[in-house]
């Protein structure tokens, strides 16, 4: 009788259960207790991978009689204390030890696990991920016009239909969806994400998981983090090129030749990411090396553009790596925390062309978010162009410039100081001024302000 020892990877992604239908007849499947304990520990923390793993083991046990194989548990069970502080490699080592002691074939879909097992002389069956052809149930809620789907236990399933700025809420079913069905959908999408090469589990924490499956970004929330079991799935509904935007020849020339510190600003759902994607592809088509910094990775770009996330959970480490790789342009999606703006500034001052995506209700708000995070006088060196997007369209474009003069509204020549002019890009007319007055930073809106008096040096007065 052939003996098999599976690891957690091949159980959770459902490949072992698929293998059971054709290849396990007459065999004995030996499940290490360490793997079961690991899944149970994760399930009690509310992590979907643990819940799915236990569900898969149940399916495997029930199908053993139908397909003619035996399932047994072997090995010692680690304590909760050992699991909570365990090195992930320690569980894998116990699985390999079990396979070796039983003279069994190790089954895994983890390339590292397979490589180490082969080095240790353990007979190994490596199940490689393949493109998933089936369509998960969640995605059946989408049609070509659906932007996002919102599912919550004991409420009616709803979808946001249309385009950025022009959408409506549609009730998909008058019957409320039950929590058991939601859990099944969550388990299925996580299984698909682990099996598909274009699927990523961005993070999995107690009460929440974030999954990127092809072009879909899926957030799963559970109590106690949320007040009910909820799944939200979002995807881009339009793929555009830079030529699809109504860009002036002047703006096209700036993006092509000069703009190297760009902020793409706008409210949530305005189309910022779509424009960032178009800009990334534009630079790639110009023969530039383009990378991205995203957490989660949800930009839809070509394979020539490598998408990075936070290295070991830290974007600073990602930036350190990118400086060694030396891209021409980096898309940073998105800037929220102080550390994000500081990383953006450091990379820009190091000579990397930077495009940052920022949530803001006005174009000037994106610039103001740099104030206090970087030196005021450095802002025009970090950001030279601000593009404000709303309802999927470019509404405003500003350029930044440092000048030395008297601020608007003041007349005394000895009040002259360095200030930042935020100019309307197309006309060159100043729209805002940013300067220091005492210890205060002033952002002055020039719209409607009287024309600035011409500078006249003050005459000396003789007694």
C-alpha positions as CSV (number, residue, x, y, z in Angstrom):
1,X,0.0,0.0,0.0
2,X,1.4,3.4,-1.0
3,X,1.7,5.9,1.8
4,X,1.3,9.7,1.4
5,X,2.1,12.5,3.9
6,X,0.6,15.9,2.8
7,X,1.7,19.2,4.2
8,X,-0.7,22.2,5.0
9,X,-0.2,23.9,1.6
10,X,-1.7,21.0,-0.5
11,X,-4.6,20.6,1.9
12,X,-5.6,24.2,2.1
13,X,-5.5,24.9,-1.6
14,X,-7.7,21.8,-2.3
15,X,-5.2,20.1,-4.5
16,X,-5.1,17.0,-2.3
17,X,-8.9,16.6,-2.5
18,X,-8.7,16.9,-6.3
19,X,-5.9,14.3,-6.3
20,X,-8.1,11.9,-4.2
21,X,-10.5,11.4,-7.1
22,X,-8.0,9.7,-9.3
23,X,-4.6,9.0,-7.6
24,X,-5.2,7.9,-4.1
25,X,-7.2,4.7,-4.6
26,X,-5.8,1.9,-2.5
27,X,-3.4,4.3,-0.7
28,X,-3.1,5.5,2.9
29,X,-3.0,9.2,3.6
30,X,-1.1,10.0,6.8
31,X,-2.0,13.5,8.2
32,X,0.6,14.8,10.7
33,X,-1.0,16.0,14.0
34,X,1.3,19.0,13.8
35,X,-0.6,20.1,10.6
36,X,-4.0,19.6,12.1
37,X,-3.0,21.5,15.3
38,X,-1.6,24.4,13.2
39,X,-4.9,24.6,11.2
40,X,-7.0,24.4,14.4
41,X,-4.9,27.2,16.0
42,X,-5.4,29.4,12.9
43,X,-9.1,28.7,12.8
44,X,-9.5,29.7,16.5
45,X,-7.8,33.0,15.6
46,X,-10.5,33.5,12.9
47,X,-8.1,33.0,10.0
48,X,-9.7,31.7,6.9
49,X,-6.7,29.4,6.0
50,X,-7.2,27.4,9.2
51,X,-11.0,27.2,8.7
52,X,-10.5,26.1,5.1
53,X,-7.9,23.6,6.0
54,X,-10.1,21.9,8.6
55,X,-13.0,21.9,6.1
56,X,-10.8,20.3,3.5
57,X,-9.8,17.6,5.9
58,X,-13.4,16.8,6.6
59,X,-14.1,16.5,2.8
60,X,-11.1,14.2,2.5
61,X,-12.2,12.0,5.3
62,X,-15.8,11.7,3.9
63,X,-14.5,10.9,0.4
64,X,-12.1,8.2,1.5
65,X,-14.7,5.5,1.5
66,X,-16.0,6.6,-1.9
67,X,-12.6,6.6,-3.6
68,X,-11.1,3.7,-1.7
69,X,-8.3,5.1,0.4
70,X,-7.5,5.4,4.1
71,X,-6.9,8.5,6.2
72,X,-4.9,8.3,9.5
73,X,-3.4,10.8,12.0
74,X,0.2,10.4,13.0
75,X,2.9,12.1,15.1
76,X,2.9,14.2,18.2
77,X,0.6,17.2,18.6
78,X,2.4,20.5,19.5
79,X,0.9,22.6,22.3
80,X,-0.7,26.0,21.8
81,X,2.3,27.7,23.3
82,X,4.6,25.9,20.8
83,X,2.3,26.9,17.9
84,X,2.0,30.6,19.0
85,X,5.7,31.1,18.8
86,X,6.5,28.5,16.3
87,X,8.8,29.2,13.3
88,X,6.7,28.2,10.2
89,X,9.7,26.0,9.2
90,X,9.3,24.0,12.4
91,X,6.0,22.5,11.3
92,X,7.4,21.7,7.9
93,X,10.3,20.0,9.5
94,X,7.9,17.8,11.5
95,X,6.0,16.9,8.3
96,X,9.2,15.9,6.5
97,X,10.2,13.8,9.6
98,X,6.9,12.0,9.5
99,X,7.3,11.2,5.8
100,X,10.8,9.9,6.3
101,X,9.9,7.7,9.3
102,X,6.9,6.2,7.5
103,X,8.7,5.7,4.2
104,X,5.9,7.7,2.6
105,X,5.7,10.1,-0.3
106,X,5.5,13.7,0.7
107,X,2.8,15.7,-1.2
108,X,3.3,19.5,-1.3
109,X,2.5,22.5,-3.5
110,X,5.2,24.6,-1.7
111,X,8.2,24.8,-4.0
112,X,10.6,25.5,-1.0
113,X,9.2,22.5,0.9
114,X,9.7,20.3,-2.2
115,X,13.2,21.4,-2.7
116,X,14.3,20.8,0.9
117,X,12.5,17.4,1.0
118,X,14.4,16.3,-2.2
119,X,17.7,17.5,-0.6
120,X,16.9,15.3,2.4
121,X,16.3,12.3,0.2
122,X,12.5,12.1,0.8
123,X,10.4,10.9,-2.1
124,X,8.3,14.0,-3.0
125,X,5.3,14.7,-5.2
126,X,5.1,18.4,-6.1
127,X,1.7,19.6,-7.2
128,X,2.2,22.8,-9.2
129,X,-0.4,25.5,-9.2
130,X,-2.3,25.9,-12.5
131,X,-4.6,28.6,-13.8
132,X,-8.1,28.1,-12.4
133,X,-10.6,27.7,-15.1
134,X,-13.7,27.6,-12.9
135,X,-15.5,30.8,-11.9
136,X,-15.8,31.3,-8.1
137,X,-19.4,31.9,-7.0
138,X,-18.5,35.4,-5.8
139,X,-17.5,36.5,-9.3
140,X,-20.9,35.4,-10.6
141,X,-22.4,38.5,-8.9
142,X,-20.4,40.7,-11.4
143,X,-21.4,41.7,-14.9
144,X,-19.4,44.0,-17.2
145,X,-20.7,47.2,-15.5
146,X,-20.3,46.1,-11.9
147,X,-17.7,48.1,-10.0
148,X,-18.0,46.3,-6.6
149,X,-20.1,43.7,-4.8
150,X,-21.1,44.1,-1.1
151,X,-22.3,41.0,0.8
152,X,-23.1,40.9,4.5
153,X,-24.8,38.3,6.6
154,X,-28.6,38.7,7.0
155,X,-28.7,41.6,4.5
156,X,-29.6,41.7,0.8
157,X,-26.6,41.4,-1.5
158,X,-25.9,44.7,-3.3
159,X,-23.6,45.9,-6.1
160,X,-22.3,49.3,-7.2
161,X,-22.9,49.5,-11.0
162,X,-21.6,52.1,-13.4
163,X,-18.3,54.0,-13.7
164,X,-16.4,56.2,-11.2
165,X,-18.6,59.2,-10.4
166,X,-21.6,57.8,-12.3
167,X,-22.8,54.8,-10.5
168,X,-25.9,53.5,-8.7
169,X,-26.5,50.9,-6.1
170,X,-28.3,47.7,-7.3
171,X,-30.0,45.1,-5.1
172,X,-28.9,41.8,-6.5
173,X,-31.4,39.6,-4.6
174,X,-34.3,40.5,-2.3
175,X,-33.5,37.5,-0.2
176,X,-30.9,38.2,2.5
177,X,-27.8,36.1,2.3
178,X,-27.0,33.8,5.2
179,X,-23.8,33.6,7.1
180,X,-23.2,29.9,6.2
181,X,-23.3,30.8,2.5
182,X,-21.0,33.7,3.0
183,X,-18.5,31.5,4.8
184,X,-18.6,29.0,1.9
185,X,-17.9,31.9,-0.5
186,X,-15.0,33.1,1.6
187,X,-13.5,29.6,1.8
188,X,-13.9,29.1,-2.0
189,X,-12.2,32.4,-2.9
190,X,-9.3,31.8,-0.6
191,X,-8.9,28.3,-2.0
192,X,-8.9,29.7,-5.6
193,X,-6.4,32.5,-4.7
194,X,-4.0,29.9,-3.3
195,X,-4.4,27.7,-6.3
196,X,-4.2,30.3,-9.0
197,X,-0.8,31.8,-10.0
198,X,-2.5,35.2,-10.3
199,X,-3.9,35.0,-6.7
200,X,-2.4,36.5,-3.6
201,X,-3.4,36.5,0.0
202,X,-2.1,40.0,0.9
203,X,-2.7,39.6,4.6
204,X,-4.6,37.4,7.0
205,X,-5.3,38.6,10.5
206,X,-7.6,37.9,13.3
207,X,-11.0,39.2,12.0
208,X,-9.9,40.2,8.5
209,X,-8.3,39.0,5.3
210,X,-7.4,40.7,2.1
211,X,-7.1,38.7,-1.1
212,X,-6.1,39.8,-4.6
213,X,-7.5,37.3,-7.2
214,X,-6.7,38.4,-10.7
215,X,-8.2,41.9,-11.1
216,X,-10.5,41.5,-8.0
217,X,-9.6,42.9,-4.6
218,X,-11.6,41.1,-2.0
219,X,-11.8,42.0,1.7
220,X,-13.3,39.5,4.2
221,X,-14.3,40.8,7.6
222,X,-15.6,38.8,10.6
223,X,-16.6,39.5,14.2
224,X,-15.2,40.9,16.5
225,X,-13.5,43.1,14.0
226,X,-16.8,43.8,12.2
227,X,-20.3,43.5,13.6
228,X,-21.2,40.8,11.1
229,X,-19.6,38.5,8.5
230,X,-18.9,40.6,5.4
231,X,-17.3,40.3,2.0
232,X,-16.5,43.2,-0.3
233,X,-15.1,42.7,-3.8
234,X,-13.9,45.5,-5.9
235,X,-12.5,45.6,-9.5
236,X,-11.7,48.2,-12.1
237,X,-14.4,48.5,-14.7
238,X,-12.4,50.5,-17.3
239,X,-9.0,50.0,-18.7
240,X,-7.7,53.1,-20.5
241,X,-4.6,54.4,-22.1
242,X,-3.2,57.9,-21.6
243,X,-4.5,58.8,-25.0
244,X,-8.0,58.2,-23.8
245,X,-7.7,61.2,-21.5
246,X,-8.1,64.7,-22.9
247,X,-4.5,65.9,-22.3
248,X,-3.2,69.1,-23.8
249,X,-0.1,69.0,-25.8
250,X,1.7,70.9,-23.1
251,X,0.7,68.3,-20.4
252,X,1.7,65.4,-22.7
253,X,5.1,67.1,-23.2
254,X,5.6,67.6,-19.5
255,X,4.7,64.0,-18.6
256,X,7.0,62.7,-21.3
257,X,10.0,65.0,-20.8
258,X,10.0,66.7,-17.4
259,X,7.5,65.5,-14.7
260,X,9.4,63.3,-12.2
261,X,7.5,64.0,-9.0
262,X,3.8,63.6,-9.7
263,X,0.9,63.4,-7.3
264,X,-2.4,61.9,-8.6
265,X,-5.0,63.2,-6.2
266,X,-8.8,62.8,-5.9
267,X,-11.5,61.4,-3.7
268,X,-12.1,57.7,-3.2
269,X,-13.5,56.0,-6.3
270,X,-12.6,59.0,-8.6
271,X,-10.4,57.0,-11.0
272,X,-7.0,57.7,-9.6
273,X,-5.7,54.2,-9.8
274,X,-7.0,53.8,-13.4
275,X,-5.1,56.9,-14.4
276,X,-2.0,55.7,-12.5
277,X,-2.2,52.4,-14.5
278,X,-2.4,54.4,-17.8
279,X,0.6,56.5,-16.8
280,X,2.6,53.4,-15.8
281,X,1.9,51.8,-19.2
282,X,2.7,55.1,-20.9
283,X,6.2,55.2,-19.3
284,X,6.7,51.6,-20.1
285,X,5.9,52.3,-23.8
286,X,8.5,55.1,-23.7
287,X,11.2,52.5,-22.9
288,X,11.4,53.3,-19.2
289,X,11.8,50.7,-16.4
290,X,8.7,51.0,-14.2
291,X,8.0,49.4,-10.8
292,X,5.2,49.7,-8.3
293,X,4.9,49.9,-4.6
294,X,1.5,48.7,-3.4
295,X,-0.1,47.3,-0.4
296,X,-2.3,45.6,-1.5
297,X,-1.1,45.0,-5.1
298,X,-4.2,45.8,-7.2
299,X,-2.9,47.9,-10.1
300,X,-3.7,46.2,-13.4
301,X,-0.5,46.5,-15.4
302,X,1.5,44.5,-17.9
303,X,3.9,41.8,-17.0
304,X,6.9,44.0,-17.9
305,X,6.0,46.1,-14.8
306,X,7.0,44.4,-11.6
307,X,4.6,45.0,-8.6
308,X,6.2,45.1,-5.2
309,X,4.5,45.1,-1.8
310,X,5.8,45.8,1.7
311,X,9.0,43.7,2.2
312,X,8.6,42.0,5.5
313,X,5.7,44.3,6.2
314,X,7.9,47.5,5.7
315,X,7.8,49.8,2.7
316,X,11.1,51.3,3.8
317,X,12.8,47.9,3.0
318,X,11.0,47.9,-0.4
319,X,12.4,51.3,-1.1
320,X,15.9,50.2,-0.2
321,X,15.6,47.3,-2.7
322,X,14.2,49.6,-5.4
323,X,17.1,52.0,-5.0
324,X,19.4,49.1,-5.8
325,X,17.2,48.0,-8.8
326,X,17.2,51.6,-10.1
327,X,13.9,52.0,-11.9
328,X,13.2,55.1,-14.0
329,X,9.7,55.5,-12.5
330,X,8.0,54.0,-9.5
331,X,4.2,54.2,-8.9
332,X,3.5,54.4,-5.1
333,X,-0.1,53.4,-4.5
334,X,-1.1,54.9,-2.1
335,X,0.4,57.6,0.2
336,X,-1.4,57.7,3.5
337,X,0.9,57.6,6.5
338,X,3.8,60.0,7.3
339,X,6.2,57.2,6.5
340,X,4.7,56.8,3.0
341,X,5.4,60.5,2.2
342,X,8.9,60.3,3.7
343,X,9.7,57.3,1.6
344,X,8.3,59.0,-1.5
345,X,10.5,62.1,-0.8
346,X,13.6,60.0,-0.1
347,X,13.2,58.1,-3.4
348,X,12.5,61.2,-5.4
349,X,15.5,63.1,-4.0
350,X,17.6,60.0,-4.8
351,X,16.7,60.6,-8.5
352,X,13.9,58.1,-9.0
353,X,10.9,59.4,-10.9
354,X,7.9,59.0,-8.5
355,X,4.2,58.9,-9.1
356,X,2.1,58.9,-5.9
357,X,-1.6,58.2,-5.5
358,X,-3.2,60.3,-2.7
359,X,-6.8,60.6,-1.4
360,X,-7.9,64.2,-1.2
361,X,-11.0,66.3,-1.9
362,X,-9.0,69.1,-3.5
363,X,-5.8,69.2,-5.5
364,X,-4.1,71.5,-2.9
365,X,-4.9,69.1,-0.1
366,X,-2.5,66.6,-1.7
367,X,0.3,69.2,-1.4
368,X,-0.7,70.2,2.1
369,X,-0.2,66.6,3.2
370,X,3.5,67.0,2.6
371,X,3.7,70.0,5.0
372,X,5.2,69.0,8.3
373,X,6.4,65.7,6.8
374,X,9.2,67.1,4.7
375,X,11.1,70.5,4.8
376,X,8.8,73.1,3.3
377,X,11.4,74.4,0.8
378,X,12.0,70.9,-0.5
379,X,8.4,70.3,-1.6
380,X,8.9,71.7,-5.2
381,X,11.9,69.4,-5.6
382,X,9.8,66.4,-4.5
383,X,6.6,67.2,-6.3
384,X,6.6,69.2,-9.5
385,X,3.1,68.2,-10.9
386,X,-0.3,67.6,-9.2
387,X,-3.1,66.0,-11.3
388,X,-6.5,66.1,-9.7
389,X,-9.0,63.4,-10.9
390,X,-12.7,63.4,-10.3
391,X,-15.4,61.2,-11.9
392,X,-12.7,59.5,-14.0
393,X,-11.6,62.8,-15.6
394,X,-8.7,65.2,-15.1
395,X,-10.2,68.3,-13.5
396,X,-7.1,70.3,-12.5
397,X,-3.4,70.2,-13.1
398,X,-0.9,72.3,-11.0
399,X,2.8,72.8,-11.1
400,X,5.0,73.9,-8.2
401,X,7.7,76.5,-8.2
402,X,9.8,78.3,-5.6
403,X,10.1,82.1,-5.8
404,X,11.4,84.8,-3.5
405,X,9.0,87.8,-3.2
406,X,6.5,89.5,-1.0
407,X,3.4,87.3,-0.4
408,X,0.2,88.4,-2.0
409,X,-1.8,90.8,0.2
410,X,1.3,92.2,1.8
411,X,3.1,95.4,0.7
412,X,6.1,95.9,2.9
413,X,9.3,95.1,0.9
414,X,11.0,93.7,4.0
415,X,8.4,91.0,4.2
416,X,9.8,89.3,1.1
417,X,10.6,85.6,1.7
418,X,10.9,82.3,-0.2
419,X,7.5,80.9,-1.0
420,X,6.0,78.1,-3.1
421,X,3.7,79.1,-5.9
422,X,1.2,76.5,-6.9
423,X,0.4,77.5,-10.5
424,X,-2.3,76.5,-12.9
425,X,-0.3,74.4,-15.2
426,X,-1.9,75.4,-18.4
427,X,-1.9,79.2,-17.8
428,X,1.0,79.6,-15.4
429,X,-1.1,81.8,-13.2
430,X,-0.5,81.3,-9.4
431,X,-3.5,79.7,-7.7
432,X,-2.0,79.2,-4.2
433,X,0.9,80.4,-2.2
434,X,2.6,78.5,0.6
435,X,5.0,80.3,3.0
436,X,6.0,80.6,6.6
437,X,4.8,83.5,8.7
438,X,6.5,83.4,12.1
439,X,6.2,79.8,13.1
440,X,3.0,79.2,11.1
441,X,2.8,77.8,7.6
442,X,0.3,79.7,5.5
443,X,-1.5,78.3,2.5
444,X,-3.1,81.3,0.8
445,X,-5.8,80.8,-1.8
446,X,-5.3,83.5,-4.4
447,X,-8.7,83.1,-6.1
448,X,-10.6,86.3,-5.8
449,X,-7.7,88.1,-4.1
450,X,-6.9,91.6,-5.4
451,X,-4.1,91.8,-7.9
452,X,-0.7,91.7,-6.3
453,X,1.0,95.1,-6.2
454,X,4.2,95.4,-8.0
455,X,7.3,95.2,-5.9
456,X,8.8,98.7,-5.2
457,X,11.9,99.1,-3.1
458,X,11.4,101.3,-0.1
459,X,13.1,104.7,-0.4
460,X,15.6,105.8,2.3
461,X,14.4,108.6,4.4
462,X,17.0,111.3,5.2
463,X,16.8,113.6,8.2
